[in-house]
Amino acid sequence: MKRIYALAAIVAAMGTTAFAAESMSSLPQDSWTITNYYKQNVYDKSQNSIGKIDDVLIDKSGKITALMVGVGGFLGAGEKDVALPFSAVKSEKKNDKWYLTADETKDSLKNAEGYKYDSATTTWSRDTK
């Protein structure tokens, strides 16, 4: 019986504010949502599409480190994913519309190292094919 009371006390203690999530009373002014990047097209400086962002990589501290961009192919066939540093993609506003741009060309990205996604481990690794 003492074990049941001890277990109940531990469960009750786990429900206290020591384990409560921290919430924010206001949002950071300079933040963007991930939807401003995920599944968005990336353009070169001449406004030609060079690929679409397939994933956003975040380190353990929550900092965005890289964008995985699908390049090449037609309707998804023959496409490969390349990694761009997050700092390499800029947002620009033209004609009241936001665009993501990079100082890359479609050809330079087609020649870049390719990566593949492993859904079992939820990680990216170099594509060796």
MDAnalysis code that builds the backbone (N, CA, C; Angstrom):
import MDAnalysis as mda
import numpy as np

u = mda.Universe.empty(387, n_residues=129, atom_resindex=np.repeat(np.arange(129), 3), trajectory=True)
u.add_TopologyAttr("name", ["N", "CA", "C"] * 129)
u.add_TopologyAttr("resid", np.arange(1, 130))
u.add_TopologyAttr("resname", ["MET", "LYS", "ARG", "ILE", "TYR", "ALA", "LEU", "ALA", "ALA", "ILE", "VAL", "ALA", "ALA", "MET", "GLY", "THR", "THR", "ALA", "PHE", "ALA", "ALA", "GLU", "SER", "MET", "SER", "SER", "LEU", "PRO", "GLN", "ASP", "SER", "TRP", "THR", "ILE", "THR", "ASN", "TYR", "TYR", "LYS", "GLN", "ASN", "VAL", "TYR", "ASP", "LYS", "SER", "GLN", "ASN", "SER", "ILE", "GLY", "LYS", "ILE", "ASP", "ASP", "VAL", "LEU", "ILE", "ASP", "LYS", "SER", "GLY", "LYS", "ILE", "THR", "ALA", "LEU", "MET", "VAL", "GLY", "VAL", "GLY", "GLY", "PHE", "LEU", "GLY", "ALA", "GLY", "GLU", "LYS", "ASP", "VAL", "ALA", "LEU", "PRO", "PHE", "SER", "ALA", "VAL", "LYS", "SER", "GLU", "LYS", "LYS", "ASN", "ASP", "LYS", "TRP", "TYR", "LEU", "THR", "ALA", "ASP", "GLU", "THR", "LYS", "ASP", "SER", "LEU", "LYS", "ASN", "ALA", "GLU", "GLY", "TYR", "LYS", "TYR", "ASP", "SER", "ALA", "THR", "THR", "THR", "TRP", "SER", "ARG", "ASP", "THR", "LYS"])
u.atoms.positions = np.array([
    [0.812, -1.189, 0.000],
    [0.000, 0.000, 0.000],
    [0.862, 1.262, 0.000],
    [1.995, 1.208, 0.725],
    [2.889, 2.359, 0.762],
    [3.442, 2.658, -0.634],
    [3.667, 1.608, -1.412],
    [4.172, 1.803, -2.771],
    [3.160, 2.559, -3.624],
    [1.890, 2.275, -3.467],
    [0.846, 2.966, -4.236],
    [0.836, 4.442, -3.879],
    [0.935, 4.765, -2.570],
    [0.957, 6.166, -2.148],
    [2.214, 6.874, -2.653],
    [3.336, 6.167, -2.639],
    [4.583, 6.757, -3.137],
    [4.481, 7.029, -4.631],
    [3.929, 6.079, -5.372],
    [3.753, 6.256, -6.812],
    [2.803, 7.413, -7.098],
    [1.714, 7.517, -6.339],
    [0.763, 8.615, -6.510],
    [1.433, 9.950, -6.215],
    [2.288, 10.006, -5.218],
    [2.991, 11.242, -4.881],
    [3.943, 11.654, -5.996],
    [4.624, 10.684, -6.592],
    [5.544, 10.986, -7.699],
    [4.770, 11.504, -8.904],
    [3.679, 10.858, -9.246],
    [2.858, 11.293, -10.381],
    [2.320, 12.693, -10.129],
    [1.872, 12.983, -8.928],
    [1.357, 14.310, -8.592],
    [2.460, 15.356, -8.688],
    [3.660, 15.002, -8.250],
    [4.778, 15.945, -8.319],
    [5.155, 16.248, -9.759],
    [5.040, 15.262, -10.636],
    [5.373, 15.471, -12.045],
    [4.400, 16.432, -12.712],
    [3.220, 16.571, -12.171],
    [2.222, 17.460, -12.750],
    [2.318, 18.884, -12.251],
    [3.306, 19.197, -11.438],
    [3.437, 20.554, -10.902],
    [4.066, 21.467, -11.933],
    [4.159, 22.738, -11.602],
    [4.673, 23.739, -12.537],
    [6.147, 23.553, -12.865],
    [6.865, 22.722, -12.115],
    [8.265, 22.480, -12.440],
    [8.405, 21.871, -13.835],
    [7.372, 21.217, -14.310],
    [7.409, 20.586, -15.622],
    [6.568, 21.336, -16.646],
    [6.041, 22.475, -16.304],
    [5.185, 23.245, -17.213],
    [6.033, 23.879, -18.314],
    [5.479, 23.967, -19.497],
    [6.166, 24.608, -20.617],
    [6.170, 26.113, -20.421],
    [7.238, 26.737, -20.884],
    [7.335, 28.192, -20.807],
    [6.591, 28.792, -21.992],
    [5.747, 29.756, -21.742],
    [5.025, 30.416, -22.832],
    [5.490, 31.856, -22.946],
    [5.175, 32.457, -24.080],
    [5.597, 33.837, -24.347],
    [4.398, 34.753, -24.241],
    [4.601, 35.912, -23.660],
    [3.513, 36.884, -23.556],
    [3.434, 37.770, -24.796],
    [4.499, 37.767, -25.613],
    [4.486, 38.497, -26.883],
    [5.417, 37.779, -27.850],
    [5.241, 38.038, -29.123],
    [6.050, 37.387, -30.156],
    [7.222, 38.266, -30.547],
    [8.355, 37.666, -30.909],
    [9.495, 38.456, -31.391],
    [9.109, 39.240, -32.643],
    [9.484, 40.496, -32.688],
    [9.092, 41.384, -33.788],
    [9.679, 40.980, -35.139],
    [10.899, 40.463, -35.146],
    [11.584, 40.210, -36.413],
    [11.517, 38.753, -36.862],
    [10.539, 38.000, -36.402],
    [10.433, 36.578, -36.746],
    [9.506, 36.354, -37.937],
    [9.819, 35.307, -38.688],
    [8.996, 34.872, -39.813],
    [8.532, 33.468, -39.521],
    [7.452, 33.068, -40.145],
    [7.004, 31.681, -39.989],
    [7.782, 30.791, -40.949],
    [7.839, 29.523, -40.640],
    [8.549, 28.564, -41.481],
    [7.877, 28.448, -42.854],
    [6.587, 28.766, -42.945],
    [5.889, 28.690, -44.229],
    [6.391, 29.728, -45.220],
    [7.140, 30.730, -44.753],
    [7.748, 31.682, -45.683],
    [8.902, 31.035, -46.445],
    [9.329, 29.849, -46.026],
    [10.416, 29.133, -46.682],
    [9.983, 27.770, -47.208],
    [9.359, 26.967, -46.358],
    [9.029, 25.584, -46.710],
    [8.099, 25.531, -47.919],
    [8.502, 24.731, -48.909],
    [7.762, 24.515, -50.162],
    [7.662, 25.776, -51.034],
    [8.540, 26.749, -50.792],
    [8.554, 27.963, -51.600],
    [9.622, 27.847, -52.685],
    [9.391, 28.497, -53.800],
    [10.364, 28.528, -54.881],
    [11.503, 29.472, -54.521],
    [12.694, 29.148, -55.035],
    [13.866, 30.006, -54.899],
    [14.249, 30.449, -56.299],
    [14.583, 31.730, -56.439],
    [14.885, 32.321, -57.742],
    [16.314, 32.831, -57.771],
    [16.881, 32.891, -58.986],
    [18.183, 33.524, -59.133],
    [17.978, 35.030, -59.250],
    [19.040, 35.770, -59.438],
    [18.938, 37.238, -59.488],
    [18.161, 37.734, -60.709],
    [17.988, 36.872, -61.726],
    [17.221, 37.246, -62.920],
    [15.767, 36.792, -62.822],
    [15.344, 36.379, -61.643],
    [13.981, 35.924, -61.358],
    [13.607, 34.630, -62.077],
    [14.613, 33.793, -62.364],
    [14.367, 32.460, -62.906],
    [14.320, 31.477, -61.745],
    [13.343, 30.594, -61.745],
    [13.230, 29.607, -60.679],
    [14.415, 28.647, -60.733],
    [15.062, 28.440, -59.579],
    [16.195, 27.513, -59.535],
    [15.870, 26.268, -58.704],
    [14.737, 26.260, -58.017],
    [14.346, 25.094, -57.238],
    [13.297, 25.440, -56.201],
    [12.896, 24.417, -55.458],
    [11.878, 24.590, -54.418],
    [12.418, 24.027, -53.111],
    [12.159, 24.722, -52.007],
    [12.635, 24.282, -50.700],
    [11.808, 23.082, -50.246],
    [12.515, 21.950, -50.053],
    [11.870, 20.713, -49.635],
    [11.955, 20.480, -48.128],
    [12.910, 21.117, -47.476],
    [13.056, 20.923, -46.033],
    [13.853, 22.074, -45.446],
    [13.668, 22.277, -44.156],
    [14.376, 23.303, -43.403],
    [15.087, 22.588, -42.262],
    [16.418, 22.706, -42.208],
    [17.188, 22.033, -41.167],
    [17.444, 22.976, -39.998],
    [17.237, 22.463, -38.802],
    [17.355, 23.256, -37.579],
    [18.305, 22.534, -36.633],
    [19.243, 23.286, -36.011],
    [20.143, 22.630, -35.055],
    [19.445, 22.484, -33.704],
    [20.114, 21.862, -32.761],
    [19.509, 21.557, -31.468],
    [19.157, 22.806, -30.656],
    [19.778, 23.942, -30.976],
    [19.436, 25.175, -30.268],
    [18.250, 25.894, -30.910],
    [17.762, 25.380, -32.056],
    [16.622, 25.978, -32.736],
    [16.991, 26.913, -33.869],
    [18.263, 27.051, -34.171],
    [18.727, 27.925, -35.244],
    [18.601, 27.208, -36.585],
    [18.053, 27.902, -37.583],
    [17.958, 27.335, -38.933],
    [19.355, 27.336, -39.536],
    [19.806, 26.171, -39.990],
    [21.166, 26.044, -40.499],
    [21.238, 25.870, -42.010],
    [20.261, 25.191, -42.600],
    [20.325, 24.916, -44.034],
    [18.923, 24.752, -44.604],
    [18.841, 24.975, -45.895],
    [17.609, 24.747, -46.644],
    [17.904, 23.675, -47.685],
    [17.075, 22.646, -47.738],
    [17.231, 21.600, -48.736],
    [16.375, 22.012, -49.936],
    [17.019, 22.171, -51.082],
    [16.359, 22.687, -52.273],
    [16.340, 21.609, -53.348],
    [15.147, 21.295, -53.853],
    [14.991, 20.344, -54.947],
    [15.257, 21.052, -56.259],
    [16.196, 20.512, -57.049],
    [16.569, 21.136, -58.322],
    [16.530, 20.108, -59.445],
    [16.372, 20.613, -60.660],
    [16.404, 19.759, -61.843],
    [15.162, 18.906, -61.961],
    [15.185, 18.044, -62.917],
    [14.075, 17.121, -63.106],
    [12.864, 17.777, -63.732],
    [11.869, 16.931, -63.964],
    [10.615, 17.386, -64.546],
    [9.489, 16.689, -63.808],
    [8.601, 17.450, -63.212],
    [7.488, 16.925, -62.422],
    [7.971, 15.949, -61.342],
    [9.113, 16.271, -60.745],
    [9.641, 15.459, -59.658],
    [10.570, 14.339, -60.090],
    [10.521, 13.939, -61.353],
    [11.387, 12.867, -61.840],
    [12.759, 13.445, -62.179],
    [13.811, 12.811, -61.680],
    [15.170, 13.272, -61.955],
    [15.614, 14.423, -61.073],
    [14.785, 14.798, -60.124],
    [15.133, 15.901, -59.228],
    [16.116, 15.425, -58.170],
    [16.988, 16.312, -57.736],
    [17.862, 16.000, -56.609],
    [17.782, 17.150, -55.620],
    [18.133, 16.830, -54.371],
    [18.118, 17.829, -53.317],
    [19.538, 18.267, -53.015],
    [19.726, 19.575, -52.914],
    [21.017, 20.148, -52.545],
    [20.815, 20.988, -51.291],
    [21.892, 21.188, -50.551],
    [21.825, 21.978, -49.321],
    [22.378, 23.370, -49.572],
    [21.597, 24.360, -49.185],
    [22.063, 25.751, -49.218],
    [22.109, 26.255, -47.782],
    [23.181, 26.970, -47.421],
    [23.176, 27.576, -46.090],
    [21.994, 28.532, -45.979],
    [21.389, 28.584, -44.812],
    [20.248, 29.468, -44.618],
    [20.608, 30.908, -44.974],
    [21.837, 31.304, -44.672],
    [22.270, 32.682, -44.945],
    [22.388, 32.980, -46.437],
    [22.406, 31.957, -47.296],
    [22.546, 32.156, -48.742],
    [21.234, 32.517, -49.419],
    [20.121, 32.339, -48.727],
    [18.809, 32.633, -49.313],
    [18.280, 33.917, -48.696],
    [17.962, 34.857, -49.546],
    [17.476, 36.170, -49.106],
    [16.025, 36.355, -49.544],
    [15.325, 37.201, -48.838],
    [13.955, 37.535, -49.259],
    [13.973, 38.927, -49.864],
    [13.283, 39.054, -50.981],
    [13.187, 40.332, -51.686],
    [11.734, 40.612, -52.022],
    [11.367, 41.859, -51.946],
    [10.005, 42.246, -52.285],
    [10.025, 43.024, -53.597],
    [9.248, 42.529, -54.560],
    [9.100, 43.204, -55.852],
    [7.638, 43.181, -56.233],
    [7.118, 44.312, -56.632],
    [5.717, 44.429, -57.033],
    [4.771, 43.889, -55.955],
    [5.037, 44.253, -54.716],
    [4.217, 43.853, -53.564],
    [4.163, 42.347, -53.338],
    [5.171, 41.600, -53.831],
    [5.231, 40.166, -53.601],
    [6.631, 39.809, -53.110],
    [6.685, 38.881, -52.130],
    [7.964, 38.428, -51.579],
    [8.502, 37.259, -52.395],
    [9.807, 37.290, -52.653],
    [10.502, 36.232, -53.371],
    [11.717, 35.794, -52.559],
    [12.040, 34.522, -52.636],
    [13.280, 34.025, -52.067],
    [14.299, 33.947, -53.190],
    [15.473, 34.527, -52.974],
    [16.504, 34.556, -54.006],
    [17.825, 34.025, -53.452],
    [18.665, 33.571, -54.377],
    [20.004, 33.103, -54.023],
    [20.958, 33.502, -55.139],
    [22.229, 33.659, -54.786],
    [23.253, 33.976, -55.778],
    [23.754, 32.687, -56.425],
    [22.857, 31.861, -56.863],
    [23.159, 30.596, -57.525],
    [22.375, 30.563, -58.825],
    [22.758, 29.663, -59.696],
    [21.993, 29.418, -60.912],
    [21.474, 27.989, -60.862],
    [20.517, 27.706, -61.705],
    [19.987, 26.344, -61.773],
    [21.108, 25.367, -62.124],
    [21.992, 25.750, -63.052],
    [23.088, 24.867, -63.448],
    [24.081, 24.643, -62.313],
    [24.395, 25.681, -61.538],
    [25.342, 25.490, -60.434],
    [24.753, 24.558, -59.380],
    [23.452, 24.631, -59.163],
    [22.824, 23.738, -58.196],
    [22.708, 22.309, -58.732],
    [22.501, 22.175, -60.026],
    [22.453, 20.826, -60.619],
    [23.797, 20.123, -60.456],
    [24.884, 20.892, -60.444],
    [26.225, 20.326, -60.308],
    [26.678, 20.202, -58.851],
    [25.867, 20.666, -57.915],
    [26.227, 20.606, -56.501],
    [26.023, 19.200, -55.949],
    [26.611, 18.951, -54.793],
    [26.456, 17.670, -54.095],
    [24.985, 17.410, -53.803],
    [24.526, 16.197, -54.095],
    [23.135, 15.829, -53.842],
    [22.976, 15.106, -52.516],
    [21.793, 15.216, -51.936],
    [21.477, 14.568, -50.663],
    [20.187, 13.776, -50.799],
    [20.047, 12.766, -49.961],
    [18.810, 11.988, -49.943],
    [18.289, 11.958, -48.511],
    [16.977, 11.857, -48.402],
    [16.314, 11.852, -47.105],
    [15.974, 10.432, -46.699],
    [16.284, 10.086, -45.463],
    [15.956, 8.779, -44.910],
    [14.805, 8.974, -43.930],
    [13.601, 8.569, -44.309],
    [12.428, 8.787, -43.465],
    [12.454, 7.939, -42.198],
    [13.199, 6.823, -42.201],
    [13.277, 5.978, -41.004],
    [14.059, 6.671, -39.891],
    [15.115, 7.416, -40.266],
    [15.927, 8.115, -39.263],
    [15.668, 9.618, -39.248],
    [14.837, 10.093, -40.149],
    [14.531, 11.519, -40.344],
    [15.804, 12.351, -40.456],
    [16.732, 11.862, -41.283],
    [17.992, 12.583, -41.503],
    [18.315, 12.636, -42.990],
    [19.159, 13.569, -43.346],
    [19.667, 13.714, -44.710],
    [21.093, 13.184, -44.749],
    [21.480, 12.562, -45.865],
    [22.859, 12.107, -46.051],
    [23.222, 12.285, -47.526],
    [24.518, 12.267, -47.818],
    [24.955, 12.423, -49.202],
    [24.389, 11.306, -50.062],
    [23.973, 11.699, -51.241],
    [23.457, 10.722, -52.206],
    [24.657, 10.185, -52.983],
    [24.952, 8.922, -52.833],
    [26.154, 8.341, -53.443],
    [25.912, 7.727, -54.801],
    [24.720, 7.862, -55.362],
    [24.498, 7.249, -56.675],
    [24.981, 8.115, -57.792],
])
